Structures are given as C-alpha cells and as structure tokens.
Amino acid sequence: MAANCQNVAETVQDVLARRPVLEPVLRAFEPLLSAGESMTVALSQTLRDAGLHLPALEGERARQGVSLLAGVALPGIAAPMRDVAGVLLPLMGGMQAVAPHMEALQAFFLCPVEPGREDARDALAEAMLAGRSADAIAEACGVDADVLTFVTGFVLSPVLHALVAVSMPESGEAPWDEGGAWQEGYCPVCGAFPTIGWLDRPMLDEKNAYLAGGGGKKHLHCSMCGADWKFLRGACPSCGKDASGTMEILRESEAAHGERLDWCTRCKSYCPTVDLREREAVPNLDALALGMMHLDMVAARRQLRPLRPSFWNVY
C-alpha cells in the first residue's frame, strides 16, 4: 500500500469517532488485534534472520488456482505459534466461550517444542490451511473443536502475516500479481477467502512526476495471512461470475468514508470494501473489517452471506 498507514489502535479510534455504538465490541478485541500486530513485527525479524519465506510461485499451480501453502508441510511452525499463544491466550481468557477450555489450550499451545519430534501444532496449522477438520486434534487435547479452530485462527495468523511480510519484494508487485498470475477470489497464499477489499489511490510514476495512475484498482485482503491481491472489480470472488450487473454496491446514504459492501446479484455473497481515494490515511484492514460490522448487519437483513464468515458477521 502507501505511506501514512494506521495501526490497529489508530484505526479503532477513527472508527469510534464516527460510530461510538461499536465501542464495546471494538474495545474488547482491540488488545487482541494490537498484540497480533506487534507479534507480526517481531516474528518478521525472526523469520528473516532464519531465512524463512514462502515457497516460490509456480506459474502452472497458480493458473490451476492452487495457493502457495496448499499441501505444503509446515514443520517447525509450532515454535512461533507457541510464542504467539504465550501473548494472545491471556487476552482471550475472558471470552465466555474460551474460558472453560483455557487450561487445556495452554497445555496444548504452550508445551515445549521438541526438536525432531512430530508436533500436533504443526499438524493443526496444516489442517487449518488445507480446510481439513481438526476434530481429532481437538479431542486429543480435550478442547471443543469449534473453540480450538477459533483460537488457532488468532494464534496462526501473526505467523502467516510475518511469513508474507518477509516474502514480499522491496519494490514492485507481489509475485502473484505479476502478469495477472493469480485470478482467483481466494487468497493466493493460504487459500482463505478475503475479509475485506480495497480500491487503491492514484499513484505517481516514479520516473515522471507528471504522470499518475487514476487509482481505483480493486484488491482483496486476507486477514488470515495478510496477503493482498488484485481482482477484477466487476467479478464475484465467490462464484467467479463476471458480467454486467453481477456486482452491486451497498453503502450508507451519509458520508461513508469510502466504506461499502460489494455484493453479488447471482450468489448473494458480499465483501466489505473501502475506497482509499476517499480517506486521508490507510486503515489497518483487519481492524476496519471489524469496524464495518454495521454494514454486516444490513447485509444479514437482506439475506446476503459474508464471503468469509467471522465471529462478528454471522447472525
């Protein structure tokens, strides 16, 4: 993206200045999101020092719609997951659904990593990325499967964010955007559907300050791993339809600050989207997705379904 990017706390404050009614939810999850943001920064340096990065993009796999981490073994991911869990689990202890399982969750996520031995946390991460059930692992560690999946999403996300961060080129496009290599509506890295989309700002040509792109290109953002990728504005990320009248826009009648829902008239799925041309600062997209839950409520009343179900948009 661009400079002038907000962190989680700044984005939450910006949202609450306009929608104070969301304060109970945003304040409840702000510490968790901020801690995940800080862990991403710390882990990025750790992974960079260790020389760890994403697998190289293979053109044929990309054309077939196979994400980078699909079917990839993740030995050793247990160690950074343990580091993240040590910070995030105490912040999740007050959640009604999580609290009864806290002792078992701590025993599972915080147990020592034994080099050379198979680690259930590695297997859990691989199952999450492959979309496989984690029921067997949940039963073995004595935690409700839905609770384990919910907690694992928070614990795994900063690790994947860091992996994406260290794999991005210092300048130029992401590998999956070069030459339109990735055409899918789901994430090119982890395969998850996006939680939010964004339209970019006009960009000055570095070689000629008098030339500038008009902006408005659509990108999708994955909150699971932090990857962003280009996507056709008139196409549906869910069903793939790309025809006139397929995508419609739902926004507030008053000043919306670029916030809206892009929804498909065919499959009735939707994705929150922010037009950065209408904002001074670039928000933290993971925090803003939560801060747009008022539009999720409108979508639910219209019987639209979220592209990526989350704890705040399933009613």
N, C-alpha and C positions, 0 to 999 in steps of 0.2 A: 504494500500500500504506500502511503505517503507519510511525510513527517507530521508533527502535531497530532500524534496518536494518544488517545486517552488510555489510562489503565482502568482496572475494574472499578476502583473507588470513585474515580472521576466520572466514569460512565453512569454509575449508580446515582451519584449526586445530580448529574444532569437530568436523568430520568425523573428523579423525585422532585426536582424543581418544577417540573411540568405535571407530574402525576403523583402527588403525595399519597393518594389512596393505595399505592402499591408498596408503601414503606414496610409494612410487616413482612411481606414475602422477600423483598429485596434485601432488607437488613438481616433477615435470617440466613440468607445464602451468600451475602457479600463476603464474610470471613472465609468461607469455603472456596469461593471463586478467587479471592485475592491470594489465599495460600497456594492454590493450584498455579496461579500465575507466577508467584515467586519461585515455586519449585521448578517450573519450566525453565526459568532463567538459570537456576543453579545446576539443573541436570544438563542443560545445553552445554555448559562448560565441561562438565564431567564426561559427557559423550564425545565432545570434540577432542578432549585430551586423550581419550581412549581410541580415537579414530573410528568410532562407530557412526554409521549413517544408513540411509535407506538403500535398498537394492537399486541397481541401475535400471532405468526404464527400458523395457524391451518393446520395440515397436509392434511386433505381432501380438504380444499379450495385450498391449494397450488397445489395439484395434479390435480384439476379441472382447474387450470390456473386463479384463482381469486386473484387479487392483494390485498395487505393488506388494502388499503384505499377504495377499491371498495364498494360502497353502505354504507360507513361509514359516519355518520353525523359529522359535524365539528363545533359544537357550540363553540364560543369563539375565532375562528381563526381570526375574524375581528380585534381584538386588535393588534396582531403582524403584520398583514397586514397593518394596519394604520401606525405603527411605520416605517415599510419598505417604504411605499409610501411617508412618510414625507421626507425621504432621497433621494429616487430614482426619484420621479416626477420632482423635479427641474432639474435633469440631463437629463431628457427626453424632456424638454420644447423646446429645439432647433430642435427636429426632425420634419421634414416637415409634416409628416402625423399626428403627435401627437399634435403639437402646436395649431391648431384650436379648439381642444377639451380640452385644458388644464384646463380651468376654471371649466368645468363640471366634469372632472376627479378629480380635487382637492376637489370639493364639495362632490363627492361620496366617495373617499378613505379616506379623512381626517376628515370627520364628526365625532363627538364624538361617542364613543361606549356606548350604553345604556344597562346596566345590566338587564337581564331578558326579553329583547325585541328581537324579530326576527330581524336579521341584514342581509341586502341584500348582504354584503360581505361574510358572511358565505355561503349563497346560491350560490354565484358566484364561490367560491372555490369548493364547492361540484359539481357544474355543470361542471367545468373545469376538475376535476378528473374523472367524470363519462362520459366525452365525450359528454355531452349534450349541446345544443345550449344555448348561453347566450343572445339571441336576445331580450327577454322580459326585462331582466335587463338593457341591453344597451338602449333600447327605453325609459325605465322609468327614466334613469339618463341622457338621452339626448346625448349619445355618440355613434358614429358609432360602430357597433358590432365587426368588424374586429380590430378596434383600441383598444376597450376595451379588447378583447382577447389578443392582443399583449402586452398591458401594464400589464394586470393581470398576464401573464406568468412571467414577471420580478418581480412583487410585491410578488407573491405567492412563487416563487422559494426559496428565502432565508429562509422562514418559514419552508418549507418542508425539505430543506437541514439541518436546525437545528434540526428538529424532527428526521431525520435519524441519525444525529450525536449523539444525546443523547440516542438513542436506540441501538447503536452498542455495543457489548461486549468489555470489555477492552482487551481481548485476544481471539484468536481463530476465527473461521469463523462466518460470518453473519448467522443469523437464516435460511435464505432462501438458503444458500449454504450447510448447514449441511445435509449430506446424499443425496445430489442431490435433495433436496426438490422442487426446482424451476427449471423447464425445458423449460420455455418459452423464446421467444426472446424479449418480452416486460418487462417493469420494475416490479419487484415483490412488490414494494411499491405503486407506483402511476399509473401503467399501461401504461405509455408513452413508445414509442419506444426509443432506445438509440440514442444519438447523436454521440457517438464515442466508439470504442472498444480499448482494450489494452491487450498486452501479457506481462505476469509478468516475473520478473527476477528470477534467481536461488536463492533459499532460503536455508540458513544454518539451519541444525537441531539444535535446542537449546540444546538438550540433548547430542548431539555428533557433535562437530565442524568439524569432518572429513566427515560427511555425508551432502550432499546438493542435493536439487531437481534441475533438469535441467532447470526449468523455461519454459516459452513459453505457459503456460496455458492461454486460452482466457477468458477475462472478458468483459462485456458490461457496459457502464456507462450512466446513465440517468442525463441529465443536469437539468431536472425539479426538481428532489428531491435529486440528488447527490448519489443515491444508485448505487452500483456496484454488479454485479453477474456473476457467472461462466456460460460459454456457450460453447458448442461443436465447435471446430474450423472448422469442415467440414460441419456444418449445416447452413442453412439460417435463420436468425432471423425473416424474414418476412413470407416466405411460409412454413418454417419448413422442407424443403427437406434436407435429409442427405444421400448423395450418392457420390461416387467418381466422381469428375469432376463438382460437383454442385457449389462450391465456387472457384472463381479465384481471383488473386491479381493484382492490378494495382499500379505501383509505378514509381517514376522518375528514369531516367537512371543514373543520377548522384547521389552523396551522398544524401540519403533520410532521414537520421537520424531516421530510423525506421518508417517513415510515409508512409502510403499506403492506398488504398481503397480495402476493401474486397467486392466483388460483386457476385451476384447470377446469374448463367447462365440460370436459369429457369424463375424467375420472374423479373429479371433485376433491382433489388433493390441493394443498396450499403450502406456501413457504413465505414466512415473513421476509421482507426485503427493505433495505434502506438505500436511498439515493444520496450518495455522498456529495453531490452537487448542491444539495440543499442544507448542508451542515458545515459549520466552521471547523470543527475538529472531527477526527476519525474515531468513532467509539470503539470500545472493546466489544467485539461482536458477540462473544459468549455471554457477556453481561446484558447487552442490548436485547438479545433474543429473549431473555427472561423478562426484561423491561417492556417488551411488547405484548405481554400476556393479555392486555385489554383487547387487542385485536384477535387473539386466540379465542377469547370468549365470544366475540362477534361471529367468528368462523364456526364455532360449535353450534350457535343458534341457527346458522344457515346450513347445518349438517354437512359441513366440509370437514375433511380429515387432515391432520397435520402430516406433512411429508415425513418428518421424523418425530414420532411420539416421545414426549418428555414428561417429567413429573408435573410440569406446570400447564401443559396444553391438552391433557386427557381428562375430559369431564364426563 
